[in-house]
Structures are given as C-alpha cells and as structure tokens.
Amino acid sequence: MARISGMAVIALMGAWIGAAVAANLVVPSTIFADPAPDSKFPAQMVPLAIVSKGDAMNGVLYVASGPGPHPTALLLHGLPGNEQNLDLAQAMRRAGWNVLTFHYRGSWGSHGEFSVSNAIEDAAAALALLRDVKTVEKYLIDPSRLVVVGHSMGGFVAAKNAVDDQSIDGVVLIAAANMGPYLTALRSPSARQASLDGLAAELAPLGGATVEGLLRDSVGHETDWDFTTYSKALKGRPALIVTADDGLARPSQRLAEALQTERSKLEFVHIPADHSFSSHRIALQRTVLNWLNAHFKSPSP
C-alpha cells in the first residue's frame, strides 16, 4: 500500500469532511416528520429473542411502515451500551428502514456471558436471523440491502462482521473503538491503573464480566481485532465512518485513509461532539440518513 504523507492526510481528511458537511446540509424530513400512516402495513416495534450459541438475547425490531421490502439495519451498541442510539433507529424507521437492535449475551439481562469474542458471534447470530426466510417474509425485509451500524465497541463488531461476512452490503462506524489495540494496551504493565479502573466501572450491566476476563479474551487477537487492517476486506462496499472528539478518532482516520487508497465507496465525517454525540444527535441522524439515502435508495426523501 502506498504511503501517504502527514500533510497529504490532513488535506485529504479536510476534503472529505468538507464534502460531507456540504452534503449534510440537507436535513431529511424523516428526522422531524412522521410518514403517512399505513393501516395495512403499520410501523411496529417487535420484541425478539435472538439465540446465540444456545443463549437467548433480548432484541427489538423496529419495523417500517409500508409494504416493503424494506432495507434493514443491524444497530450495535457499545460497551456497556448506555447509549443505544434508539433515536437513530426511530429516524431510520421513519425513512423506511427496518432496524434490529439487541443486547449481547450477558449484557442488560440477556442470557449467557459477555465478552468481545461473544459479541462478534452475537452480531452474526442477529444477521442470520434477519436473513432467515421466515423473518424476511414476516417483516418484509429486503436481504439485498442489509447494513451493519455500530457505535463504540459496536463499531468494531460491525466492522469485524463485515469483514467475516462479505454479503453485508454496507457498514457504518460511529465513534468506533478499536478493540484489539485498546485491550492489548491495557494488558501492558505500563497501562495506567486509572484506565483499568475506568473500564471496570463500565462493567456493571455486563453479567459478571471482569476486566481480567476481557483482557484474557483479547489474547491472540492483537491483529485480527485491529480494524485499521480491514480496508482490503471492506473494499468495494459503501462505508460511512463518523468520528467525535473522544480520543478514539485516530484509528478510524487510519482506516479511512486505507479505504481511500483502495478507492472504496467511503464517506468520512467528523462531528465535534463527545463519545455519545450528546450535543449533536440531529447531526448524527442527518449524516447517517443522507448516507443511507445516497447508497441504498431509501424509499423516503
């Protein structure tokens, strides 16, 4: 892969951001207006039990109104998942998308044990359910327009599943956490105790998960859990990478640089917000919806 100079990278990133900001001046009406009701095919919120390795996980499918078939997104939360981005799920549904969100094994009351390895498998199980013939027919899913969207650790899980499953049609990474290097760094003797304590404080909703267990789980995955190496596997499919002012942006920028080198269908947007986009929820929705509309011909403007 050709090397890109630091100044060239800065100029290139600035060009992507400028183009994305210009495109995102369009505010989709589905952010602020409900679609016309459809009495025959109403919008629904359907609880689903998603089985992963024999354990039932708590899921919810937001079903779009209309006869479909509907493009469908799997929306993956982070660790532990305090921010689930359900406002984004609702906006996507108003735009004609089905959206499945769920809690990984061992998280927020789902059965089983939580680990990053398990979360990767859990997302694959959810994707399998979305492709199941009965699910497709019942909820009017278009399996040819299936996108994974992930925030924080969920961004890593989304990227890893898109690498492992080439039939995923597009991927959205939102303030993605690069779990391989992150956990590898915490295994180092030089890791600050404050960082370990900070991670431990996040684990209460994760059913017995411990820092030590997460660190053990990461052993041997230093490379394959590093999403900056995923550009060749993601090449050719639409990708949206959104970063924030949260200290996690650089690996996502590196992935974006590599995808640009691969001439991939990439949009990169930086939003000056915290990790949960607390002050920029509309900007996040606008960015994602415009990208979906551009690449997957969502039925609503």
N, C-alpha and C positions, 0 to 999 in steps of 0.2 A: 504494500500500500504506500502510495506517495506521501511524503511528509508535508505538512502544511505549517508555514512559519507562524509564530505567535501573532505578529501583526496582521497576517492574512486571515488568521482565525478570527481575530477581533473584528476585522472588516466584514468578513463573511457572516458572522453571527449578527452583526448590526444590520446587514442587508436582509437577512431572514426575518429578524424582529420587525424591521420597518415594514416589510411587505405584509407580515402577518397582522400588524397593528392596523395598516390601511385596510386590509380585507375585513378585519373585525369591527370596522366602524358600522357595518350592517348589523343591526340588532334583530335577530329572528323574532317574529311575532309570538312564537310559542313560548318565549321567555315570560311574556306578560299577559297573554290572552289564551283562554281556553278554546279548543276547537269546537266546532258544532257537534252536539251530542249525536250519537248513532244508536238508535233504540235496538237495532238488530244485532249490532256488534259493539256493545258498550265497552268503555275502558273498565278495567278490573284490577284489583290487587289480590293476588292468589298466593296463599302460603303454600310452600312446597318443602317436602322432606327430600333432601339430596343425599344419596347414600354414597359414602366414600370408604372403601375398604371395610365395609360392614357397619360403619357408624353413620347415624343419621345426623345431617347438618340442617340447621334452620335457614330456610331460604324464602324469599318473596319474589314473585314475578309480577312486575308492573306490565300489564297487557294494554297495548294501544287500542284505541277505538278504530272502527272501520273493518272492512272485510279482509284486508291483508292481501297477500302475505306480507308480514312486517319484517323489516330488518331488525336484528336483535343484538343487544349488547350484554356481555357479562361484565358487571361492575364489581371490582375487587377492592376491599378496604385494606388498610394497613395494620400495623401492629401497635396497639391492640385493636384499633378500629373505632376510636371515639368519634372520628369524622368519617361518616359513611357516604357522604355526598348524595344524600337522598334528594336534595333539591335538584341536583343534576339529573338524577333518574327521572324525576317528575317532568322536567323540561324536555328530556329526550322522549318520554312517552307522549307528551303533547305534540311533539314533532313527528309522531308516527312510529316510534321505535318501541319494541318490547325491551324491557331491561330486567335482567335477573341479578339480584344481589343476595349474598348469603354470608353466614359466619362459618369460618373454617372449623375443622374438628378441634374440640377443646376450647373454643372461644365463645363467649357470650351465651353459654348454655347448650351449644352443640355438643353432641356426644364425642368421645374419643380424646386423644391427646393432641395438643398444639405443638407444632414445630414448623420450621420453614420448609423442610422436606415434605411434610404432610400438606402444607398449604399449596404447594405446587401440584401435588396429586389431587387435592380437593378441587382446585380450579379445573383440572382435566375432567374430573367426575361431573362437574357442573356443565361443562361444554358437551360432554357425552349425553347428558340429559336433554340439553337444548337441541341436539341432533336426533334424538330418539323419535322414531316415526310417530308414535302416539302423541308425544309432546308437540311435535311440529304440526300435526293435524288439529289438535285440540286448541292450540293457542295461535294458530295461523302464522307460524314462524317461517321466514324465508332463510333456509340454511345456506344459501349462496351469499348472504350478506350478514356475516357473523363477525362481530368486533369484540375485542377484549379491551377494557378500560380499567386502569389500576392507579390507585393513589398510594404514595409512600411505599411500604413493603409490597402493597398490591401492584404497584407499577413494575417492580421486579418480577412478581409472579406472572403478571400479564406478559411481559417480555419473554420470560422463560417458556411459557406455554406457547407463545407464538413461534419460538424457535423450534420447540419439540413437535408442534402441530402445524404443518405447512398449509393446512386447509383453513386456518383462521385468516379472515380477509383483511383485517386491519388492526392496528394496535394504537392505544392512547396511553402515554405515560405522564402522570401528573405528580410533580414533585417526587419522582421515583427515588427510592432508597436502594442503593447498590449493595445488596445484602452480603455477597461474598467478601469483598474487601472490607466492608463495615465490620462484620463479625470477626474476620481474620485480624483486623487491627485491635479489636477488643481482647483477643487471645494473647496479644503480645504482653510481655512483662512490663513494658513501658506504658501500657494503657492506663490512663488516669482513673483512679477509683471513682471519681465523680461521674465519669461516663458509664461505668458499670452500675453505679447506684441509680443513675438516671434511667437506664434500661430496666433495672429491677422494679422501679416504681411504675412502669408501664404494664406489668405482667398480671395484675390482679384479675382482669377479666379472662385470663387465658388458661383456666383449668389446670393448675398445678405446674405450669411452665416455670422454669427457673433460668437464670442467666447461664448457669453452668450447663444446663441441658441444651440451650440454644447454641452455646459455643461448641459443645461436643458435636452437635448436629452439623455444624459448618465445616468440620474437619474433612479434608478431601475435596471440598467444593470451592477452593480458592479461585479456580479458573472458570469452572462452568457456571458459577453463580456471579460472575462478573459481566454485567450486561454491556460493558463497553466493547466486549469481544463479539457481540451478536450481529454486527452490521451485515455480514455476508448472508447469514441465515434469514435476516429480515428484508433483504434486498428485494425490490420489486413490488412490495405491498405498501399501501398507504400507511404512514406513521405520523402521529402528532406527538410532539414532546413539549410539555409545559413545565417550566421551572419557576421557582419562587426564591425569595430572599431568606432561605432557611439553612444555608450552609451545605445543601445537598446538590447544588446545581452542576458542579463541575463534571461528575461522571456522565450526567445526561448531555452536557455540552459535548463531551468527547464522543459519545455515541452518535450525536447529531452530526458532528464533523465526519465521522467514519461513514455514516449513511450518505452524506452529501458526496463524499468521494466515490461511493458506489452508485451515484446518480439515482438514488432512491426517491420515491414519492414522499418527500419529507416536508413537514411544516414544524418550525421551532418557534415557540413563543415564550418570552419571559414576562411574568407578571410580578410587579413589586409588592409582594404580599408575604404573610407568614406561611408556615407549612400547611395550614388548613385553609388558606385563602380567605381568612375571616373578613377582610375588608374589600374583597374583590370577587364575591360569589357570582355576581352578574357577569363580570368579565370572563370568569371561568366558563360559565354556561355558554356565553356568546362564542367563545373560542372553540369549544367542543362542537356546538351545534353547527357553526359555519363549516367546520372541517367535515363533519358527517354529511352535511348537505352537498358539499363540493365533491366528495368522493363516492358517496353511496346513494345519491339521488333520493334523499328522504322525501316522502310524499307531501310534507307541508313546507311552506316557504319559511 
